[in-house]
Amino acid sequence: MRNQIGPPSKWRTKCYLVKFRCRFPDGIQVDPNNPLAVILHEAKEGFVTERALKQIERDAAIRVRDDNVSEVVWHFFMSGTTGMVGPSQEILDALNHYNIPYYIHITA
């Protein structure tokens, strides 16, 4: 899914610097409501645990600090290997705490 949100002419890559570390989102979409802003997308596969907590904190900081980022959205996809999908309760709590929207994509 890396950088594949929106039409190909809108794909971009960029380092968002947070706490002296580069954060490359999996996808960057031009905000349809504000062409000067972008929506960052993060994609995770399988069951996601506490290892993603720091990434959630960085994404929340980017949204607050960078006026060009209108939103950060997380996506969870089913693992093709294990069939597991979704975040742990700890991850859900962190996403809700920072008001980061998320989608759980389940394939048939």
SEKENU-39133 format. One line per 4 residues: number of its first residue (from 1); their letters; for each residue z, y, x of N, C-alpha, C, O. Coordinates in nm, 3 decimals, decimal comma. Each point is the difference from the previous one (the first is absolute). Example, Ala and Ser with C-alpha at 12.3 -4.5 7.8 and 13.67 -1.06 7.14 Angstrom:
2
1) AS) 0,780 -0,569 1,319 0,000 0,119 -0,089 0,000 0,120 0,090 0,066 -0,002 0,104  -0,138 0,107 -0,139 0,006 0,119 0,082 0,073 0,109 -0,077 0,017 0,111 0,051
This chain:
108
1) MRNQ) 0,000 -0,119 0,081 0,000 0,119 -0,081 0,000 0,126 0,086 -0,009 0,111 -0,053  0,019 -0,125 0,181 0,013 0,116 0,087 -0,111 0,101 -0,025 -0,119 -0,031 0,015  0,159 0,153 -0,053 -0,090 0,113 -0,020 -0,114 -0,032 -0,096 -0,113 0,045 0,021  0,141 -0,120 -0,125 -0,105 -0,035 -0,094 0,036 0,040 -0,142 -0,030 -0,073 -0,095
5) IGPP) 0,094 0,185 0,080 0,032 0,054 -0,132 -0,097 0,113 -0,028 -0,018 0,089 0,084  -0,044 -0,092 -0,199 -0,097 0,104 -0,035 -0,137 -0,033 0,056 -0,016 -0,098 0,073  -0,083 0,180 -0,106 -0,135 -0,025 0,051 -0,006 0,016 0,151 0,078 0,077 0,057  -0,171 -0,148 0,010 -0,006 0,004 0,147 -0,008 0,141 0,058 0,051 0,023 0,110
9) SKWR) -0,112 0,070 -0,181 -0,009 0,136 0,053 0,137 0,068 0,006 0,015 0,101 0,068  0,084 -0,156 -0,137 0,134 0,059 -0,004 0,098 -0,072 0,093 0,116 0,042 0,009  -0,159 -0,149 0,061 0,092 -0,073 0,087 0,033 0,086 0,121 -0,087 0,068 0,055  0,212 -0,072 -0,014 0,044 0,072 0,118 0,107 -0,082 0,071 0,065 -0,084 -0,061
13) TKCY) -0,049 0,110 0,189 0,114 -0,055 0,073 0,072 0,117 0,063 -0,062 0,097 0,041  0,192 -0,107 -0,034 0,079 0,109 0,057 0,137 -0,051 0,038 0,058 -0,085 -0,067  -0,007 0,139 0,175 0,137 -0,026 0,041 0,089 0,103 -0,065 -0,020 0,120 0,019  0,118 -0,164 -0,096 0,101 0,089 -0,056 0,125 -0,018 0,086 0,062 -0,106 -0,001
17) LVKF) -0,027 0,210 0,075 0,110 -0,008 0,095 0,133 0,019 -0,070 0,025 0,104 -0,061  0,061 -0,205 0,070 0,132 0,005 -0,060 0,099 -0,057 0,101 -0,017 -0,112 0,049  0,119 0,190 -0,018 0,104 -0,043 0,094 -0,062 -0,052 0,130 0,040 -0,103 0,053  -0,139 0,179 -0,002 -0,066 -0,028 0,127 -0,080 -0,130 0,000 -0,029 -0,054 0,107
21) RCRF) -0,008 0,003 -0,225 -0,080 -0,121 -0,008 -0,118 0,025 -0,092 0,012 0,071 -0,099  -0,126 -0,129 0,133 -0,117 0,011 -0,085 0,012 -0,095 -0,117 0,042 -0,115 0,014  -0,079 0,164 -0,129 -0,002 -0,083 -0,121 -0,143 0,002 -0,054 -0,046 0,103 -0,049  -0,023 -0,216 0,059 -0,135 -0,013 -0,051 0,005 -0,071 -0,135 0,031 -0,119 -0,004
25) PDGI) -0,059 0,188 -0,105 0,001 -0,067 -0,131 -0,117 -0,098 -0,010 -0,098 0,013 0,073  0,109 -0,109 -0,163 -0,108 -0,097 -0,019 -0,120 0,060 -0,071 -0,112 -0,049 0,013  0,136 0,154 -0,088 -0,110 0,068 -0,068 0,036 0,144 -0,025 0,116 0,034 -0,024  -0,217 0,052 0,029 0,019 0,141 -0,027 -0,105 0,041 -0,102 -0,120 -0,017 0,022
29) QVDP) 0,166 0,071 -0,132 -0,088 0,038 -0,110 0,013 0,150 -0,023 0,111 0,053 -0,003  -0,225 0,014 -0,014 0,006 0,141 -0,037 0,058 0,007 -0,141 -0,045 -0,071 -0,090  0,143 0,157 0,072 0,065 0,015 -0,130 -0,100 0,058 -0,099 -0,049 0,111 0,020  0,018 -0,185 -0,128 -0,099 0,051 -0,096 0,045 0,128 -0,071 -0,084 0,074 -0,052
33) NNPL) 0,214 -0,046 0,050 0,051 0,121 -0,063 0,010 0,118 0,096 0,018 0,115 -0,042  -0,029 -0,144 0,172 0,009 0,106 0,101 -0,082 -0,043 0,121 0,051 -0,073 0,085  -0,177 0,116 -0,076 -0,087 -0,045 0,110 0,050 0,036 0,139 -0,052 -0,052 0,099  0,150 0,139 -0,089 0,055 0,036 0,131 0,114 -0,091 0,042 0,050 0,010 0,112
37) AVIL) -0,008 -0,099 -0,201 0,112 -0,091 0,028 -0,048 -0,145 -0,001 -0,109 -0,031 -0,048  0,193 -0,057 0,101 -0,033 -0,142 0,005 0,114 -0,083 -0,058 0,115 0,045 -0,009  -0,150 -0,167 -0,031 0,096 -0,100 -0,045 -0,003 -0,111 0,104 -0,107 -0,055 0,030  0,222 0,021 0,026 0,008 -0,107 0,098 0,032 -0,131 -0,071 0,082 -0,003 -0,091
41) HEAK) -0,149 -0,106 0,133 0,023 -0,131 -0,059 0,048 -0,096 0,107 -0,053 -0,003 0,111  0,153 -0,075 -0,146 0,053 -0,106 0,087 -0,018 -0,132 -0,071 0,035 -0,012 -0,118  -0,087 -0,087 0,187 -0,022 -0,133 -0,058 0,084 -0,104 0,074 0,003 -0,002 0,123  0,063 -0,083 -0,199 0,079 -0,109 0,056 -0,040 -0,130 -0,068 -0,031 -0,003 -0,119
45) EGFV) 0,031 -0,104 0,197 -0,038 -0,132 -0,054 0,119 -0,093 0,010 0,071 -0,001 0,100  -0,051 -0,079 -0,206 0,109 -0,097 0,000 0,132 0,065 -0,041 0,002 0,107 -0,061  0,106 -0,174 0,094 0,134 0,049 -0,034 0,045 0,098 0,108 0,002 -0,035 0,118  0,033 0,154 -0,157 0,035 0,107 0,094 0,151 0,020 0,001 0,062 0,016 -0,105
49) TERA) -0,005 -0,015 0,224 0,146 0,011 0,014 0,039 0,129 0,071 -0,082 0,092 0,012  0,206 -0,085 0,034 0,058 0,122 0,054 -0,073 0,056 0,122 0,027 0,114 0,040  -0,117 -0,190 0,021 -0,073 0,053 0,115 -0,082 0,123 -0,038 -0,035 0,079 0,088  0,004 -0,062 -0,214 -0,082 0,113 -0,045 0,082 0,124 -0,033 -0,057 0,104 -0,033
53) LKQI) 0,189 -0,111 0,041 0,084 0,113 -0,039 -0,026 0,126 0,082 -0,007 0,110 -0,055  -0,009 -0,125 0,186 -0,026 0,116 0,085 -0,136 0,062 -0,034 -0,016 0,122 0,005  -0,078 -0,205 -0,040 -0,132 0,050 -0,038 0,009 0,082 -0,130 -0,067 0,102 -0,015  0,148 -0,148 -0,078 0,020 0,074 -0,125 0,064 0,135 0,029 -0,040 0,101 -0,057
57) ERDA) 0,139 -0,098 0,146 0,065 0,125 0,037 -0,100 0,096 0,065 0,001 0,119 -0,029  -0,087 -0,172 0,117 -0,101 0,085 0,064 -0,099 0,054 -0,103 -0,039 0,116 0,006  -0,002 -0,202 -0,101 -0,094 0,046 -0,103 0,061 0,110 -0,086 -0,069 0,096 -0,036  0,197 -0,108 0,004 0,067 0,104 -0,078 0,006 0,130 0,080 -0,019 0,108 -0,056
61) AIRV) 0,044 -0,118 0,186 0,005 0,119 0,086 -0,137 0,066 0,010 -0,009 0,123 -0,002  -0,096 -0,202 0,012 -0,136 0,056 0,006 -0,029 0,079 -0,127 -0,053 0,111 0,006  0,087 -0,168 -0,119 -0,029 0,065 -0,128 0,073 0,134 -0,010 -0,055 0,096 -0,054  0,177 -0,088 0,105 0,078 0,123 -0,008 -0,050 0,102 0,103 -0,010 0,119 -0,031
65) RDDN) -0,021 -0,165 0,150 -0,033 0,090 0,110 -0,144 0,049 0,000 -0,026 0,114 0,039  -0,068 -0,197 -0,083 -0,143 0,032 0,010 -0,052 0,049 -0,134 -0,011 -0,078 -0,095  -0,022 0,206 0,087 -0,050 0,058 -0,125 -0,135 -0,058 -0,042 -0,038 0,012 -0,117  -0,034 -0,074 0,209 -0,130 -0,059 -0,033 0,011 -0,140 -0,059 -0,100 -0,057 -0,043
69) VSEV) 0,221 0,001 0,040 0,021 -0,133 -0,059 0,065 0,020 -0,136 0,116 0,042 -0,010  -0,191 -0,074 -0,096 0,054 0,019 -0,135 0,080 -0,120 -0,048 0,089 0,015 -0,084  -0,119 -0,133 0,138 0,069 -0,120 -0,047 -0,014 -0,112 0,102 -0,093 -0,002 0,080  0,187 -0,091 -0,085 -0,006 -0,125 0,075 0,017 -0,111 -0,102 0,093 0,003 -0,081
73) VWHF) -0,182 -0,103 0,084 0,002 -0,110 -0,096 0,000 -0,131 0,076 -0,077 -0,019 0,094  0,164 -0,072 -0,134 0,006 -0,132 0,063 -0,062 -0,104 -0,093 0,013 0,008 -0,122  -0,082 -0,106 0,183 -0,064 -0,110 -0,073 0,047 -0,131 0,060 0,007 -0,016 0,122  0,026 -0,079 -0,209 0,045 -0,133 0,044 -0,100 -0,102 -0,054 -0,029 -0,004 -0,119
77) FMSG) -0,023 -0,080 0,211 -0,100 -0,100 -0,035 0,054 -0,140 0,026 0,082 -0,021 0,089  -0,129 -0,074 -0,167 0,039 -0,140 0,016 -0,055 -0,055 0,132 -0,115 0,026 0,036  0,196 -0,101 0,034 -0,043 -0,066 0,122 -0,096 -0,113 -0,034 0,031 -0,085 -0,085  -0,145 0,083 0,149 -0,093 -0,110 -0,020 0,051 -0,131 0,059 -0,047 -0,107 -0,039
81) TTGM) 0,142 0,114 0,130 0,054 -0,119 0,064 0,120 -0,056 -0,076 0,003 -0,119 -0,032  0,095 0,204 0,004 0,124 -0,049 -0,061 0,004 0,018 -0,152 0,079 -0,066 -0,068  -0,163 0,155 0,014 0,004 0,030 -0,142 0,112 0,094 -0,039 0,016 0,034 -0,117  0,063 0,009 0,215 0,111 0,091 -0,029 -0,054 0,142 -0,014 -0,101 0,037 0,060
85) VGPS) 0,171 0,042 -0,141 -0,041 0,139 -0,022 0,121 0,084 -0,032 0,096 -0,045 -0,062  -0,102 0,170 0,106 0,099 0,095 -0,045 0,106 0,036 0,101 0,018 -0,066 0,102  0,051 0,173 -0,134 0,107 0,049 0,086 0,134 -0,063 -0,035 0,021 -0,048 -0,111  0,069 0,048 0,208 0,137 -0,041 -0,027 0,067 0,109 -0,084 -0,054 0,109 -0,014
89) QEIL) 0,170 -0,138 -0,041 0,072 0,100 -0,078 0,036 0,121 0,085 -0,002 0,113 -0,048  0,034 -0,137 0,174 0,033 0,108 0,091 -0,118 0,096 0,018 0,018 0,122 0,005  -0,138 -0,177 0,005 -0,121 0,082 0,012 -0,024 0,078 -0,129 -0,030 0,119 0,004  0,042 -0,186 -0,119 -0,016 0,069 -0,129 0,099 0,115 -0,013 -0,036 0,109 -0,046
93) DALN) 0,160 -0,132 0,086 0,102 0,105 -0,008 -0,037 0,119 0,088 0,016 0,115 -0,041  -0,066 -0,142 0,161 -0,039 0,109 0,092 -0,120 0,077 -0,056 -0,001 0,123 0,005  -0,098 -0,192 -0,056 -0,117 0,068 -0,059 0,043 0,087 -0,118 -0,047 0,113 -0,014  0,134 -0,165 -0,069 0,050 0,078 -0,115 0,085 0,118 0,047 -0,009 0,109 -0,057
97) HYNI) 0,089 -0,130 0,159 0,085 0,108 0,053 -0,084 0,119 0,047 0,036 0,115 -0,025  -0,148 -0,144 0,092 -0,086 0,105 0,053 -0,113 0,038 -0,097 -0,089 0,078 0,034  0,094 -0,132 -0,156 -0,102 0,029 -0,102 -0,141 -0,029 0,051 -0,092 0,079 -0,022  0,077 -0,192 0,088 -0,131 -0,044 0,047 -0,054 -0,101 -0,100 0,059 -0,106 -0,019
101) PYYI) -0,171 0,137 -0,047 -0,055 -0,095 -0,096 -0,055 -0,124 0,070 -0,042 0,006 0,115  0,044 -0,118 -0,187 -0,051 -0,125 0,058 -0,067 -0,082 -0,108 0,027 0,015 -0,119  -0,116 -0,102 0,163 -0,072 -0,092 -0,088 0,009 -0,139 0,057 -0,013 -0,019 0,121  0,036 -0,079 -0,206 0,001 -0,140 0,041 -0,126 -0,063 -0,057 -0,016 -0,010 -0,122
105) HITA) -0,073 -0,032 0,211 -0,129 -0,056 -0,040 0,009 -0,153 0,004 0,023 -0,058 0,106  -0,040 -0,005 -0,219 0,006 -0,146 -0,008 -0,139 -0,052 -0,031 -0,064 0,043 -0,096  0,018 -0,136 0,178 -0,133 -0,058 -0,023 0,014 -0,131 -0,077 0,101 -0,070 0,010  -0,203 0,040 -0,085 0,003 -0,123 -0,082 -0,040 -0,119 0,081 -0,004 -0,112 -0,052
